[in-house]
Amino acid sequence: MIDAVTIKEVKLQLGKLCKQKRQGYEISQEDLAEALGLSRFTIQKFENGKNATIDTALKIANHFDLLESFYQALKDLESSNDIKSLY
């Protein structure tokens, strides 16, 4: 049996990271939403692992200075030649 990570699990983990960072900086969902030009409801849904768009994820990553780390992780995956085709 393949032990695969699901999209839902990744969305939940992204939401946890967002909430952890937001609380670490002691800012509210409303404050984060305003800083990103989003609604508080969007941040709430993101933190709950629902309706996480790539655009929202990248805005949040950028806000918490994680964008470069995300980008580097992607570049590392690309250069490792460990990507297997699904076809």
Distance bins in CASP14 RR format, pairs under 12 A and 6 or more apart:
PFRMAT RR
TARGET T0000
AUTHOR 0000-0000-0000
RMODE 2
METHOD distances of the structure
MODEL  1
3 9 0 0 0 0 0 1 0 0 0 0 0
4 10 0 0 0 0 0 1 0 0 0 0 0
5 11 0 0 0 0 0 1 0 0 0 0 0
5 12 0 0 0 0 0 1 0 0 0 0 0
5 13 0 0 0 0 1 0 0 0 0 0 0
6 12 0 0 0 0 1 0 0 0 0 0 0
6 13 0 0 0 0 0 1 0 0 0 0 0
6 49 0 0 0 0 0 1 0 0 0 0 0
7 13 0 0 0 0 0 1 0 0 0 0 0
7 14 0 0 0 0 0 1 0 0 0 0 0
7 49 0 0 0 0 0 1 0 0 0 0 0
7 50 0 0 0 0 0 1 0 0 0 0 0
7 52 0 0 0 0 1 0 0 0 0 0 0
7 54 0 0 0 0 0 1 0 0 0 0 0
8 14 0 0 0 0 0 1 0 0 0 0 0
8 15 0 0 0 0 0 1 0 0 0 0 0
8 48 0 0 0 0 0 1 0 0 0 0 0
8 49 1 0 0 1 0 0 0 0 0 0 0
8 50 0 0 0 0 1 0 0 0 0 0 0
8 51 0 0 0 0 0 1 0 0 0 0 0
8 52 0 0 0 0 1 0 0 0 0 0 0
9 15 0 0 0 0 0 1 0 0 0 0 0
9 16 0 0 0 0 0 1 0 0 0 0 0
9 49 0 0 0 0 1 0 0 0 0 0 0
9 52 0 0 0 0 0 1 0 0 0 0 0
10 16 0 0 0 0 0 1 0 0 0 0 0
10 17 0 0 0 0 0 1 0 0 0 0 0
10 49 0 0 0 0 1 0 0 0 0 0 0
10 52 0 0 0 0 1 0 0 0 0 0 0
10 54 0 0 0 0 0 1 0 0 0 0 0
10 57 0 0 0 0 1 0 0 0 0 0 0
11 17 0 0 0 0 0 1 0 0 0 0 0
11 18 0 0 0 0 0 1 0 0 0 0 0
11 45 0 0 0 0 1 0 0 0 0 0 0
11 46 0 0 0 0 1 0 0 0 0 0 0
11 47 0 0 0 0 0 1 0 0 0 0 0
11 48 0 0 0 0 1 0 0 0 0 0 0
11 49 1 0 1 0 0 0 0 0 0 0 0
11 50 1 0 0 1 0 0 0 0 0 0 0
11 51 0 0 0 0 1 0 0 0 0 0 0
11 52 1 0 1 0 0 0 0 0 0 0 0
11 53 0 0 0 0 0 1 0 0 0 0 0
11 54 0 0 0 0 0 1 0 0 0 0 0
11 56 0 0 0 0 0 1 0 0 0 0 0
11 57 0 0 0 0 1 0 0 0 0 0 0
12 18 0 0 0 0 0 1 0 0 0 0 0
12 19 0 0 0 0 0 1 0 0 0 0 0
12 45 0 0 0 0 0 1 0 0 0 0 0
12 46 0 0 0 0 0 1 0 0 0 0 0
12 47 0 0 0 0 1 0 0 0 0 0 0
12 48 0 0 0 0 1 0 0 0 0 0 0
12 49 1 0 1 0 0 0 0 0 0 0 0
12 50 0 0 0 0 1 0 0 0 0 0 0
12 52 0 0 0 0 1 0 0 0 0 0 0
13 19 0 0 0 0 0 1 0 0 0 0 0
13 20 0 0 0 0 0 1 0 0 0 0 0
13 46 0 0 0 0 0 1 0 0 0 0 0
13 47 0 0 0 0 0 1 0 0 0 0 0
13 49 0 0 0 0 1 0 0 0 0 0 0
13 52 0 0 0 0 0 1 0 0 0 0 0
13 57 0 0 0 0 0 1 0 0 0 0 0
14 20 0 0 0 0 0 1 0 0 0 0 0
14 21 0 0 0 0 0 1 0 0 0 0 0
14 43 0 0 0 0 0 1 0 0 0 0 0
14 45 0 0 0 0 0 1 0 0 0 0 0
14 46 1 0 0 1 0 0 0 0 0 0 0
14 47 0 0 0 0 1 0 0 0 0 0 0
14 48 0 0 0 0 0 1 0 0 0 0 0
14 49 1 0 0 1 0 0 0 0 0 0 0
14 50 0 0 0 0 0 1 0 0 0 0 0
14 51 0 0 0 0 0 1 0 0 0 0 0
14 52 1 0 1 0 0 0 0 0 0 0 0
14 53 0 0 0 0 0 1 0 0 0 0 0
14 54 0 0 0 0 0 1 0 0 0 0 0
14 56 0 0 0 0 1 0 0 0 0 0 0
14 57 1 0 1 0 0 0 0 0 0 0 0
14 58 0 0 0 0 0 1 0 0 0 0 0
14 59 0 0 0 0 0 1 0 0 0 0 0
14 60 1 0 0 1 0 0 0 0 0 0 0
14 61 0 0 0 0 1 0 0 0 0 0 0
14 64 0 0 0 0 0 1 0 0 0 0 0
14 66 0 0 0 0 0 1 0 0 0 0 0
14 70 0 0 0 0 0 1 0 0 0 0 0
15 21 0 0 0 0 1 0 0 0 0 0 0
15 22 0 0 0 0 1 0 0 0 0 0 0
15 23 0 0 0 0 0 1 0 0 0 0 0
15 29 0 0 0 0 0 1 0 0 0 0 0
15 32 0 0 0 0 0 1 0 0 0 0 0
15 42 0 0 0 0 0 1 0 0 0 0 0
15 43 0 0 0 0 1 0 0 0 0 0 0
15 44 0 0 0 0 0 1 0 0 0 0 0
15 45 0 0 0 0 1 0 0 0 0 0 0
15 46 1 0 1 0 0 0 0 0 0 0 0
15 47 1 0 1 0 0 0 0 0 0 0 0
15 48 1 0 0 1 0 0 0 0 0 0 0
15 49 1 0 1 0 0 0 0 0 0 0 0
15 50 0 0 0 0 1 0 0 0 0 0 0
15 51 0 0 0 0 0 1 0 0 0 0 0
15 52 1 0 0 1 0 0 0 0 0 0 0
15 56 0 0 0 0 0 1 0 0 0 0 0
15 57 0 0 0 0 1 0 0 0 0 0 0
15 60 0 0 0 0 1 0 0 0 0 0 0
15 61 0 0 0 0 0 1 0 0 0 0 0
15 64 0 0 0 0 0 1 0 0 0 0 0
16 22 0 0 0 0 0 1 0 0 0 0 0
16 23 0 0 0 0 0 1 0 0 0 0 0
16 46 0 0 0 0 0 1 0 0 0 0 0
16 47 1 0 0 1 0 0 0 0 0 0 0
16 48 0 0 0 0 1 0 0 0 0 0 0
16 49 0 0 0 0 1 0 0 0 0 0 0
16 52 0 0 0 0 0 1 0 0 0 0 0
16 60 0 0 0 0 0 1 0 0 0 0 0
17 23 0 0 0 0 0 1 0 0 0 0 0
17 24 0 0 0 0 0 1 0 0 0 0 0
17 46 0 0 0 0 0 1 0 0 0 0 0
17 47 0 0 0 0 1 0 0 0 0 0 0
17 49 0 0 0 0 0 1 0 0 0 0 0
17 52 0 0 0 0 0 1 0 0 0 0 0
17 57 0 0 0 0 1 0 0 0 0 0 0
17 60 0 0 0 0 1 0 0 0 0 0 0
17 61 0 0 0 0 1 0 0 0 0 0 0
17 63 0 0 0 0 0 1 0 0 0 0 0
17 64 0 0 0 0 1 0 0 0 0 0 0
17 66 1 0 0 1 0 0 0 0 0 0 0
17 69 0 0 0 0 0 1 0 0 0 0 0
17 70 0 0 0 0 0 1 0 0 0 0 0
18 24 0 0 0 0 0 1 0 0 0 0 0
18 25 0 0 0 0 0 1 0 0 0 0 0
18 27 0 0 0 0 0 1 0 0 0 0 0
18 29 0 0 0 0 1 0 0 0 0 0 0
18 32 0 0 0 0 1 0 0 0 0 0 0
18 33 0 0 0 0 0 1 0 0 0 0 0
18 36 0 0 0 0 0 1 0 0 0 0 0
18 38 0 0 0 0 0 1 0 0 0 0 0
18 42 0 0 0 0 0 1 0 0 0 0 0
18 43 1 0 0 1 0 0 0 0 0 0 0
18 44 0 0 0 0 0 1 0 0 0 0 0
18 45 0 0 0 0 0 1 0 0 0 0 0
18 46 1 0 1 0 0 0 0 0 0 0 0
18 47 1 0 1 0 0 0 0 0 0 0 0
18 48 0 0 0 0 0 1 0 0 0 0 0
18 49 0 0 0 0 1 0 0 0 0 0 0
18 52 0 0 0 0 1 0 0 0 0 0 0
18 56 0 0 0 0 1 0 0 0 0 0 0
18 57 0 0 0 0 1 0 0 0 0 0 0
18 58 0 0 0 0 0 1 0 0 0 0 0
18 59 0 0 0 0 0 1 0 0 0 0 0
18 60 1 0 1 0 0 0 0 0 0 0 0
18 61 0 0 0 0 1 0 0 0 0 0 0
18 63 0 0 0 0 1 0 0 0 0 0 0
18 64 1 0 0 1 0 0 0 0 0 0 0
18 66 0 0 0 0 1 0 0 0 0 0 0
19 25 0 0 0 0 0 1 0 0 0 0 0
19 27 0 0 0 0 0 1 0 0 0 0 0
19 28 0 0 0 0 0 1 0 0 0 0 0
19 29 0 0 0 0 1 0 0 0 0 0 0
19 32 0 0 0 0 1 0 0 0 0 0 0
19 43 0 0 0 0 1 0 0 0 0 0 0
19 44 0 0 0 0 1 0 0 0 0 0 0
19 45 0 0 0 0 0 1 0 0 0 0 0
19 46 0 0 0 0 1 0 0 0 0 0 0
19 47 1 0 1 0 0 0 0 0 0 0 0
19 48 0 0 0 0 1 0 0 0 0 0 0
19 49 0 0 0 0 0 1 0 0 0 0 0
19 60 0 0 0 0 0 1 0 0 0 0 0
19 64 0 0 0 0 0 1 0 0 0 0 0
20 47 0 0 0 0 1 0 0 0 0 0 0
20 60 0 0 0 0 0 1 0 0 0 0 0
20 64 0 0 0 0 1 0 0 0 0 0 0
20 66 0 0 0 0 0 1 0 0 0 0 0
21 27 0 0 0 0 1 0 0 0 0 0 0
21 32 0 0 0 0 1 0 0 0 0 0 0
21 43 0 0 0 0 0 1 0 0 0 0 0
21 46 0 0 0 0 0 1 0 0 0 0 0
21 47 0 0 0 0 0 1 0 0 0 0 0
21 60 1 0 0 1 0 0 0 0 0 0 0
21 61 0 0 0 0 1 0 0 0 0 0 0
21 62 0 0 0 0 0 1 0 0 0 0 0
21 63 0 0 0 0 1 0 0 0 0 0 0
21 64 1 0 1 0 0 0 0 0 0 0 0
21 65 0 0 0 0 1 0 0 0 0 0 0
21 66 1 0 0 1 0 0 0 0 0 0 0
22 28 1 0 0 1 0 0 0 0 0 0 0
22 29 1 0 0 1 0 0 0 0 0 0 0
22 30 0 0 0 0 0 1 0 0 0 0 0
22 31 0 0 0 0 1 0 0 0 0 0 0
22 32 1 0 1 0 0 0 0 0 0 0 0
22 33 0 0 0 0 0 1 0 0 0 0 0
22 35 0 0 0 0 0 1 0 0 0 0 0
22 36 0 0 0 0 0 1 0 0 0 0 0
22 40 0 0 0 0 0 1 0 0 0 0 0
22 43 1 0 0 1 0 0 0 0 0 0 0
22 44 0 0 0 0 0 1 0 0 0 0 0
22 46 0 0 0 0 0 1 0 0 0 0 0
22 47 1 0 0 1 0 0 0 0 0 0 0
22 60 0 0 0 0 1 0 0 0 0 0 0
22 63 0 0 0 0 1 0 0 0 0 0 0
22 64 0 0 0 0 1 0 0 0 0 0 0
23 29 0 0 0 0 0 1 0 0 0 0 0
23 31 0 0 0 0 0 1 0 0 0 0 0
23 32 0 0 0 0 0 1 0 0 0 0 0
23 47 0 0 0 0 1 0 0 0 0 0 0
23 64 0 0 0 0 0 1 0 0 0 0 0
24 32 0 0 0 0 0 1 0 0 0 0 0
24 64 0 0 0 0 1 0 0 0 0 0 0
25 31 0 0 0 0 1 0 0 0 0 0 0
25 32 0 0 0 0 1 0 0 0 0 0 0
25 35 0 0 0 0 0 1 0 0 0 0 0
25 60 0 0 0 0 0 1 0 0 0 0 0
25 63 0 0 0 0 1 0 0 0 0 0 0
25 64 1 0 0 1 0 0 0 0 0 0 0
25 65 0 0 0 0 0 1 0 0 0 0 0
26 32 0 0 0 0 0 1 0 0 0 0 0
27 33 0 0 0 0 1 0 0 0 0 0 0
27 34 0 0 0 0 1 0 0 0 0 0 0
27 35 1 0 0 1 0 0 0 0 0 0 0
27 36 0 0 0 0 0 1 0 0 0 0 0
27 40 0 0 0 0 0 1 0 0 0 0 0
27 43 0 0 0 0 0 1 0 0 0 0 0
27 60 0 0 0 0 0 1 0 0 0 0 0
27 63 0 0 0 0 1 0 0 0 0 0 0
27 64 0 0 0 0 0 1 0 0 0 0 0
28 34 0 0 0 0 1 0 0 0 0 0 0
28 35 0 0 0 0 0 1 0 0 0 0 0
28 40 0 0 0 0 1 0 0 0 0 0 0
28 43 0 0 0 0 1 0 0 0 0 0 0
28 44 0 0 0 0 0 1 0 0 0 0 0
28 47 0 0 0 0 0 1 0 0 0 0 0
29 35 0 0 0 0 0 1 0 0 0 0 0
29 36 0 0 0 0 0 1 0 0 0 0 0
29 38 0 0 0 0 1 0 0 0 0 0 0
29 39 0 0 0 0 1 0 0 0 0 0 0
29 40 1 0 1 0 0 0 0 0 0 0 0
29 41 0 0 0 0 1 0 0 0 0 0 0
29 42 0 0 0 0 1 0 0 0 0 0 0
29 43 1 0 1 0 0 0 0 0 0 0 0
29 44 1 0 1 0 0 0 0 0 0 0 0
29 45 0 0 0 0 0 1 0 0 0 0 0
29 46 0 0 0 0 1 0 0 0 0 0 0
29 47 1 0 0 1 0 0 0 0 0 0 0
29 48 0 0 0 0 0 1 0 0 0 0 0
29 60 0 0 0 0 0 1 0 0 0 0 0
30 36 0 0 0 0 0 1 0 0 0 0 0
30 37 0 0 0 0 0 1 0 0 0 0 0
30 38 0 0 0 0 0 1 0 0 0 0 0
30 39 0 0 0 0 1 0 0 0 0 0 0
30 40 1 0 1 0 0 0 0 0 0 0 0
30 41 0 0 0 0 0 1 0 0 0 0 0
30 42 0 0 0 0 0 1 0 0 0 0 0
30 43 0 0 0 0 1 0 0 0 0 0 0
30 44 0 0 0 0 1 0 0 0 0 0 0
31 37 0 0 0 0 0 1 0 0 0 0 0
31 38 0 0 0 0 0 1 0 0 0 0 0
31 40 0 0 0 0 1 0 0 0 0 0 0
31 43 0 0 0 0 1 0 0 0 0 0 0
31 63 0 0 0 0 0 1 0 0 0 0 0
32 38 1 0 0 1 0 0 0 0 0 0 0
32 39 0 0 0 0 0 1 0 0 0 0 0
32 40 0 0 0 0 1 0 0 0 0 0 0
32 42 0 0 0 0 1 0 0 0 0 0 0
32 43 1 0 1 0 0 0 0 0 0 0 0
32 44 0 0 0 0 0 1 0 0 0 0 0
32 46 0 0 0 0 1 0 0 0 0 0 0
32 47 0 0 0 0 1 0 0 0 0 0 0
32 56 0 0 0 0 0 1 0 0 0 0 0
32 59 0 0 0 0 1 0 0 0 0 0 0
32 60 1 0 0 1 0 0 0 0 0 0 0
32 62 0 0 0 0 0 1 0 0 0 0 0
32 63 1 0 0 1 0 0 0 0 0 0 0
32 64 0 0 0 0 1 0 0 0 0 0 0
33 39 1 0 1 0 0 0 0 0 0 0 0
33 40 1 0 1 0 0 0 0 0 0 0 0
33 41 0 0 0 0 1 0 0 0 0 0 0
33 42 1 0 0 1 0 0 0 0 0 0 0
33 43 1 0 1 0 0 0 0 0 0 0 0
33 44 0 0 0 0 1 0 0 0 0 0 0
33 45 0 0 0 0 0 1 0 0 0 0 0
33 46 0 0 0 0 1 0 0 0 0 0 0
33 47 0 0 0 0 0 1 0 0 0 0 0
33 56 0 0 0 0 0 1 0 0 0 0 0
33 59 0 0 0 0 0 1 0 0 0 0 0
33 60 0 0 0 0 0 1 0 0 0 0 0
33 63 0 0 0 0 0 1 0 0 0 0 0
34 40 0 0 0 0 1 0 0 0 0 0 0
34 42 0 0 0 0 0 1 0 0 0 0 0
34 43 0 0 0 0 1 0 0 0 0 0 0
34 63 0 0 0 0 0 1 0 0 0 0 0
35 43 0 0 0 0 0 1 0 0 0 0 0
35 59 0 0 0 0 1 0 0 0 0 0 0
35 60 0 0 0 0 1 0 0 0 0 0 0
35 62 0 0 0 0 0 1 0 0 0 0 0
35 63 1 0 0 1 0 0 0 0 0 0 0
35 64 0 0 0 0 0 1 0 0 0 0 0
36 42 0 0 0 0 1 0 0 0 0 0 0
36 43 1 0 0 1 0 0 0 0 0 0 0
36 46 0 0 0 0 0 1 0 0 0 0 0
36 55 0 0 0 0 0 1 0 0 0 0 0
36 56 1 0 0 1 0 0 0 0 0 0 0
36 57 0 0 0 0 0 1 0 0 0 0 0
36 58 0 0 0 0 0 1 0 0 0 0 0
36 59 1 0 1 0 0 0 0 0 0 0 0
36 60 1 0 0 1 0 0 0 0 0 0 0
36 61 0 0 0 0 0 1 0 0 0 0 0
36 62 0 0 0 0 1 0 0 0 0 0 0
36 63 1 0 0 1 0 0 0 0 0 0 0
36 64 0 0 0 0 0 1 0 0 0 0 0
37 43 0 0 0 0 0 1 0 0 0 0 0
37 55 0 0 0 0 0 1 0 0 0 0 0
37 56 0 0 0 0 0 1 0 0 0 0 0
37 59 0 0 0 0 1 0 0 0 0 0 0
37 60 0 0 0 0 0 1 0 0 0 0 0
37 63 0 0 0 0 0 1 0 0 0 0 0
38 44 0 0 0 0 0 1 0 0 0 0 0
38 45 0 0 0 0 0 1 0 0 0 0 0
38 46 0 0 0 0 1 0 0 0 0 0 0
38 47 0 0 0 0 0 1 0 0 0 0 0
38 51 0 0 0 0 0 1 0 0 0 0 0
38 52 0 0 0 0 0 1 0 0 0 0 0
38 53 0 0 0 0 0 1 0 0 0 0 0
38 55 0 0 0 0 1 0 0 0 0 0 0
38 56 1 0 0 1 0 0 0 0 0 0 0
38 57 0 0 0 0 0 1 0 0 0 0 0
38 58 0 0 0 0 0 1 0 0 0 0 0
38 59 1 0 0 1 0 0 0 0 0 0 0
38 60 0 0 0 0 1 0 0 0 0 0 0
38 63 0 0 0 0 0 1 0 0 0 0 0
39 45 0 0 0 0 1 0 0 0 0 0 0
39 46 0 0 0 0 0 1 0 0 0 0 0
39 51 0 0 0 0 0 1 0 0 0 0 0
39 56 0 0 0 0 0 1 0 0 0 0 0
40 46 0 0 0 0 0 1 0 0 0 0 0
40 47 0 0 0 0 0 1 0 0 0 0 0
41 47 0 0 0 0 0 1 0 0 0 0 0
41 48 0 0 0 0 0 1 0 0 0 0 0
41 50 0 0 0 0 0 1 0 0 0 0 0
41 51 0 0 0 0 1 0 0 0 0 0 0
41 56 0 0 0 0 0 1 0 0 0 0 0
42 48 0 0 0 0 0 1 0 0 0 0 0
42 49 0 0 0 0 0 1 0 0 0 0 0
42 50 0 0 0 0 0 1 0 0 0 0 0
42 51 1 0 0 1 0 0 0 0 0 0 0
42 52 0 0 0 0 1 0 0 0 0 0 0
42 53 0 0 0 0 1 0 0 0 0 0 0
42 55 0 0 0 0 0 1 0 0 0 0 0
42 56 1 0 0 1 0 0 0 0 0 0 0
42 57 0 0 0 0 0 1 0 0 0 0 0
42 59 0 0 0 0 1 0 0 0 0 0 0
42 60 0 0 0 0 1 0 0 0 0 0 0
43 49 0 0 0 0 0 1 0 0 0 0 0
43 50 0 0 0 0 0 1 0 0 0 0 0
43 51 0 0 0 0 0 1 0 0 0 0 0
43 52 0 0 0 0 0 1 0 0 0 0 0
43 56 0 0 0 0 1 0 0 0 0 0 0
43 57 0 0 0 0 0 1 0 0 0 0 0
43 59 0 0 0 0 0 1 0 0 0 0 0
43 60 0 0 0 0 1 0 0 0 0 0 0
43 63 0 0 0 0 0 1 0 0 0 0 0
44 50 0 0 0 0 1 0 0 0 0 0 0
44 51 0 0 0 0 0 1 0 0 0 0 0
44 52 0 0 0 0 0 1 0 0 0 0 0
44 56 0 0 0 0 0 1 0 0 0 0 0
45 51 1 0 1 0 0 0 0 0 0 0 0
45 52 1 0 0 1 0 0 0 0 0 0 0
45 53 0 0 0 0 1 0 0 0 0 0 0
45 56 0 0 0 0 1 0 0 0 0 0 0
46 52 1 0 1 0 0 0 0 0 0 0 0
46 53 0 0 0 0 1 0 0 0 0 0 0
46 54 0 0 0 0 0 1 0 0 0 0 0
46 55 0 0 0 0 0 1 0 0 0 0 0
46 56 1 0 1 0 0 0 0 0 0 0 0
46 57 1 0 0 1 0 0 0 0 0 0 0
46 58 0 0 0 0 0 1 0 0 0 0 0
46 59 0 0 0 0 1 0 0 0 0 0 0
46 60 1 0 0 1 0 0 0 0 0 0 0
46 61 0 0 0 0 0 1 0 0 0 0 0
46 63 0 0 0 0 0 1 0 0 0 0 0
47 56 0 0 0 0 0 1 0 0 0 0 0
47 57 0 0 0 0 0 1 0 0 0 0 0
47 60 0 0 0 0 1 0 0 0 0 0 0
49 56 0 0 0 0 0 1 0 0 0 0 0
49 57 0 0 0 0 0 1 0 0 0 0 0
50 56 0 0 0 0 0 1 0 0 0 0 0
51 57 0 0 0 0 0 1 0 0 0 0 0
52 58 0 0 0 0 0 1 0 0 0 0 0
52 59 0 0 0 0 0 1 0 0 0 0 0
52 60 0 0 0 0 1 0 0 0 0 0 0
52 61 0 0 0 0 0 1 0 0 0 0 0
53 59 0 0 0 0 1 0 0 0 0 0 0
53 60 0 0 0 0 0 1 0 0 0 0 0
54 60 0 0 0 0 0 1 0 0 0 0 0
54 61 0 0 0 0 0 1 0 0 0 0 0
54 70 0 0 0 0 0 1 0 0 0 0 0
55 61 0 0 0 0 0 1 0 0 0 0 0
55 62 0 0 0 0 0 1 0 0 0 0 0
56 62 0 0 0 0 0 1 0 0 0 0 0
56 63 0 0 0 0 0 1 0 0 0 0 0
57 63 0 0 0 0 0 1 0 0 0 0 0
57 64 0 0 0 0 0 1 0 0 0 0 0
57 66 0 0 0 0 1 0 0 0 0 0 0
57 67 0 0 0 0 1 0 0 0 0 0 0
57 70 0 0 0 0 1 0 0 0 0 0 0
58 64 0 0 0 0 0 1 0 0 0 0 0
58 66 0 0 0 0 1 0 0 0 0 0 0
58 67 1 0 0 1 0 0 0 0 0 0 0
58 68 0 0 0 0 0 1 0 0 0 0 0
58 70 1 0 0 1 0 0 0 0 0 0 0
58 71 0 0 0 0 1 0 0 0 0 0 0
58 74 0 0 0 0 0 1 0 0 0 0 0
59 66 0 0 0 0 0 1 0 0 0 0 0
59 67 0 0 0 0 1 0 0 0 0 0 0
59 70 0 0 0 0 0 1 0 0 0 0 0
60 66 1 0 0 1 0 0 0 0 0 0 0
60 67 0 0 0 0 1 0 0 0 0 0 0
60 70 0 0 0 0 0 1 0 0 0 0 0
61 67 1 0 1 0 0 0 0 0 0 0 0
61 68 0 0 0 0 1 0 0 0 0 0 0
61 69 1 0 0 1 0 0 0 0 0 0 0
61 70 1 0 1 0 0 0 0 0 0 0 0
61 71 0 0 0 0 1 0 0 0 0 0 0
61 72 0 0 0 0 0 1 0 0 0 0 0
61 73 0 0 0 0 0 1 0 0 0 0 0
61 74 0 0 0 0 0 1 0 0 0 0 0
62 68 0 0 0 0 1 0 0 0 0 0 0
62 69 0 0 0 0 0 1 0 0 0 0 0
62 70 0 0 0 0 1 0 0 0 0 0 0
62 71 0 0 0 0 0 1 0 0 0 0 0
64 70 0 0 0 0 0 1 0 0 0 0 0
65 71 0 0 0 0 0 1 0 0 0 0 0
66 72 0 0 0 0 0 1 0 0 0 0 0
66 73 0 0 0 0 0 1 0 0 0 0 0
67 73 0 0 0 0 0 1 0 0 0 0 0
67 74 0 0 0 0 0 1 0 0 0 0 0
68 74 0 0 0 0 0 1 0 0 0 0 0
68 75 0 0 0 0 0 1 0 0 0 0 0
69 75 0 0 0 0 0 1 0 0 0 0 0
69 76 0 0 0 0 0 1 0 0 0 0 0
70 76 0 0 0 0 0 1 0 0 0 0 0
70 77 0 0 0 0 0 1 0 0 0 0 0
71 77 0 0 0 0 0 1 0 0 0 0 0
71 78 0 0 0 0 0 1 0 0 0 0 0
72 78 0 0 0 0 0 1 0 0 0 0 0
72 79 0 0 0 0 0 1 0 0 0 0 0
73 79 0 0 0 0 0 1 0 0 0 0 0
73 80 0 0 0 0 0 1 0 0 0 0 0
74 80 0 0 0 0 0 1 0 0 0 0 0
74 83 0 0 0 0 0 1 0 0 0 0 0
76 82 0 0 0 0 1 0 0 0 0 0 0
76 83 0 0 0 0 0 1 0 0 0 0 0
77 83 1 0 0 1 0 0 0 0 0 0 0
77 84 0 0 0 0 0 1 0 0 0 0 0
END
